[in-house]
Amino acid sequence: MDVVLLIARVLFVALFFGSAVGHLTQTDGMAGYAASKGVPMARQATLATGVLMLLGGLSVLLGVWGDLGALLLFVFLVPTAFMMHAFWRETDATAKQTEMIQFNKDLALAGAALAFLWVFSQDPGLTITGPLFSMG
């Protein structure tokens, strides 16, 4: 079962690594998009979320306080869903559908991050450190 969990961790964090690289290497373009969505201090937010995704992803992947990493990714995902993918504000049907898909993807990933938070709190194996938080 440890190998299945390791594969799940790899698949889960792959998305975050790709996004983190974009946030950290294409900051101006991504910050412009974030600003168009109403994100305050968009450049700083873009850099901060890039670091958050990178650190959270590494933590989950390597199992170095994976529970903390999962929590960091959850903290990134929920506000991102509401700020960046507010489908209810769209008037164009295609844009509305695209944003709804992205919103639901972020919420589903947030749910997966919470599941990983719980799994890591149980000290699942194939990790470098034990859990930082105790959940029972």
Protein Blocks (a to p, Z undefined) as FASTA:
>chain_A
ZZmmmmmmmmmmmmmmmmmmmmmmmmmmmmmmmmmnopahkllmmmmmmmmmmmmmmmmm
nopakllmmmmmmmmmmmmmmmmmmmklpmbfklmmmmmmmmmmmmmmmmmmmmmmmmmm
nongjifbdcfbdcZZ
